[in-house]
């Protein structure tokens, strides 16, 4: 499952640098998460780092992007392979 940032985001800038996959970016009004890059930190950390640092807890799982841990690990491996190319 990819994570998402809700409209409760206060643009505090702490989540973006924590993302090991560079999935978080500034959208038109608030930060957003690219679901194609979000692995919920699987492969990097035990917990999603953006959720850990968010002061307003506005980063839930995106119900539209249901993925298993195995699928997230496969996505992580694909992202790592692309980064090496």
Secondary structure, DSSP 8 states (H G I E B T S, - for coil): --B---TT----STTGGG-TT--EEE-SSSEEE-TTT--TTTTT-SS-HHHHH-TT----B-TT----HHHHHHHHHHHHHHHH-
